[in-house]
């Protein structure tokens, strides 16, 4: 009987073992120590079942989709590694903060126990549904979805998974944010009430130029050229983050520690190129900023040695940059004092955009002023500006109707006499 030819090194093998199982072994690569990476599959059912598993593993090998050797990652372990070791050093601080909250608050409690390579799209979809049933908004679930998709992209590139299941999962639908600008009468009441406050020009800038909160609070006097009537938007004010200065002995959160230590900068560059922009300052607003600078000079003299020279346009009475949460509270109080309907701080920005579009400022110019990177943003205002323009047309039409009615009642002779 002819001797069976020796199979080449590295070829897959299938055999029946003494344990009563069919076994298959497939070489899929090389381990870190240089030895062949041989993967094992088995079946007690039949040889055909093992052949099927071997062929599937060979296909994964040929397509470069074989999971790396070693103990499989859990979703929790990978997310923690990704957010701290991969994302944190490479993204902006605010981006990292969003990732960290999505990972710690939502993803780990929701799907963290799964093996990373066993995670399925259906696991994520059920998780998104559960998030919303527990009170989270669709936008929050969508943020968790985007975070998972980004984390799994890194896992895919490193061979820890063979596909990104987050690209297959269907995230919740997000309703487009409703644009709710304030009308002219409301703006007048707000500005009138703001004139009684410190940093009153802060609210004029929001309502007239539409600066985002971070952009307004990140303005320094070096960004403002009142002589030429322009200001440059370059920085965003960051929310302060703190570390314990006591080593955690106080038992409080870091932000409430009496010896707390600031761990981030006051500002960071704006997120997009469109956000970095030069804006013309109307004369009236320029005069308000000039008065504001004089008032700040007076506060500097009063504070004396306690003054901290930061160069910010809007500061505390001792020169510290304003904290975004404090600024938000001041906005809410302003709405109450002005007897104006409650609204988001972002509605002041919507108001500025709406006014610019109603005044007929070209869309490209509005994009420059507002820092929009896409014309799709302007399209969101069409139903609002359209409604207001229709109202203006109706008022003008009413005025013409009254004039025509008066002329008709006076009679043709009177009309002829007037000519």
C-alpha positions, 0 to 999 in steps of 0.5 A: 500500500502506497505511503500517505503523502506528508501534508505540508507544514502549516496545512490544516488538519482534521482527525478523530481523537481518542476523546470521541471528538472530531478535531481541526487545527488551522494555522492562521499566522505567527504568535508574538514568540515566533511560533505558528499560531494554530487555532483549534476547533472541535465537534462531537457531531461529525467530521463534516461539522469540523470541516465546516468550522475549519473552512470558516477559520481558513476564510477568516485567515485569508481575509485577514479577519482572524481574532488575535491570540490570547484571552478575549477582551470583554467589552468593558475591558476594551472600552476602558483601555480605548477611552483612557489609552487611545482616545484621551491622548489623541482627541480634544478634552471636550471630546474625551469628556463626552466619550468618558461619560458615554463609556462609564455611565451608559455602555459599561453598565449596559453591554460591558459584560459581553465578550468583545468578539461575541457582541452582536448588533442586536445587543446594541439595539436592545441596549439603546431601547432600554436606555430610552425606556429608563429616561435617556433621550434619543440623542444620549443613546445616539451619543453612546452609539457613536462612541461604541462605533469609534471604539470598535473601529480601533478594535477592528483595526487591531484585530481584536474583532472581525467586524464592527457591529456598531456599523450594523446596529440601527441607532435611535432616530433623533428628532431635529432640534426645533429652532426657537428664536426670540422675537424683537420685543423679547430681545429688547426686554432682554437687553433692557434688563441685561443693561442692569447687570455686570457683563451686560455686553455678554448678552448683547454679543449672544443676541447680536452676533450669535456666539456660542457660550464657549466662544463668548466666554473664551474671548480675550481683549486681544481678540477684539479690535474696536478701532476697526470694528472686528473681533476674532473667534479663536478659543472655546472656554472649557468647563473647569475640571479638578483633582483632589489636592488632599489625596481624596481624604476629604470624602468629597468630589474633586470639584468640592475639595477645599484643596482642589487642583485645576487639571485643565486649561481655561480655553482650547482652540475652536473645534472646527476651521469654520469656528475660527472666524472674524466677525464685524462688530456693529457700532452700537455693540462696539460702544457697549464693549468700550463701556464694558472695558472701562467698567472692567478697569474700574473693577481692576482698581477696586480689586487691587492685589486680588485681581488676576490678570487673565485678559478675558473680556468677561470676568468675575469681579477679580478677573477670573474667567467666567464659569460656564455653569455660572453663566448659564444660571445668569441667563436663566435669571435674566429670562425671569427678570425680563419676563421672557419665556424660558429657553435655552442659552442656544436660543440666543444664537438661533435668534441672531441667525434668524435676524441675519437671514430676515435682513437678507444677509447672504447665506455665505456671510451668515455662515461666516458670522455664525461659524457654520460649516454646512449650508444645511444649517441655514436650511433649518431656519427656513420655516422660521424665517418664512413664517416671520416674513409672512407675518411682515407681509401680512402687516404691510398688506394690512397697511396697504388695505387701509390706505386703499380703503381710505382712498376709496371712501374719499371718492374719485373726485377727492383723489383727482383733486389731490393730483 
